[in-house]
């Protein structure tokens, strides 16, 4: 199993543009041009965001003839969720306590 680099993943996720890109990719794979449409930035700027997400292991980019699809790497998100699971119990307890007081 590949060890997720949580520092790189959380660093990549700290940027709102990257989170928006992931949200779009959650709908399905697409190319850089389509990903760039909602943002007021150049294609090279969007590509830099994609490289950061790719280095963090959060997305993969393929090559199928002229099509260069980007897609979420589900395993990386699962690894993050697994790490957060340990801390979720604190949130769950706080939610229960706030509803009973």
KAVEN-V870691 format. One record per pair of residues at least 4 apart in sequence whose ideal C-beta (glycine too) atoms are under 7 Angstrom apart, sorted by sequence separation. I is the first residue (numbers start at 1). J is the second residue. D is the distance in whole Angstrom. If there is no record, write none. Layout:
# KAVEN-V870691
I_J_D + I_J_D
This chain:
# KAVEN-V870691
5_9_6 + 6_10_6 + 7_11_6 + 8_12_6 + 9_13_6 + 10_14_6 + 15_19_7 + 16_20_6 + 17_21_6 + 18_22_7 + 19_23_6 + 20_24_7 + 21_25_6 + 22_26_6 + 25_29_7 + 30_34_4 + 32_36_6 + 41_45_4 + 43_47_6 + 44_48_7 + 46_50_6 + 47_51_6 + 48_52_7 + 49_53_7 + 50_54_6 + 51_55_6 + 52_56_6 + 74_78_6 + 75_79_6 + 76_80_7 + 77_81_6 + 78_82_6 + 79_83_7 + 80_84_6 + 81_85_6 + 84_88_6 + 88_92_6 + 89_93_6 + 90_94_6 + 91_95_6 + 92_96_7 + 93_97_6 + 94_98_6 + 95_99_7 + 96_100_6 + 97_101_6 + 4_9_6 + 13_18_6 + 30_35_6 + 41_46_6 + 53_58_5 + 54_59_5 + 63_68_6 + 64_69_7 + 72_77_7 + 12_18_5 + 13_19_6 + 24_30_7 + 53_59_5 + 54_60_7 + 62_68_7 + 36_43_5 + 39_46_6 + 54_61_6 + 61_68_6 + 62_69_5 + 50_59_7 + 61_70_5 + 33_43_7 + 36_46_4 + 24_35_6 + 32_43_6 + 35_46_6 + 50_61_7 + 59_70_6 + 60_71_6 + 59_71_6 + 59_72_6 + 60_73_5 + 21_35_6 + 32_46_6 + 59_73_6 + 32_47_6 + 58_73_6 + 57_73_6 + 32_50_7 + 58_76_5 + 57_76_4 + 50_70_6 + 17_39_6 + 21_49_6 + 21_50_7 + 18_49_5 + 17_49_5 + 21_53_7 + 15_49_7 + 18_52_6 + 25_59_6 + 18_53_6 + 35_70_6 + 22_58_7 + 31_67_6 + 32_68_7 + 31_68_6 + 31_69_6 + 32_70_7 + 30_69_7 + 31_70_7 + 12_52_5 + 29_69_4 + 30_70_6 + 12_53_5 + 29_70_6 + 29_71_4 + 12_56_4 + 11_56_7 + 25_70_6 + 12_58_6 + 25_71_6 + 26_72_6 + 8_55_6 + 9_56_5 + 25_72_5 + 8_56_4 + 9_57_7 + 9_58_6 + 22_72_7 + 5_56_7 + 5_57_7 + 4_57_6 + 9_76_6 + 9_80_6 + 4_76_6 + 4_79_4 + 4_80_7 + 6_83_6
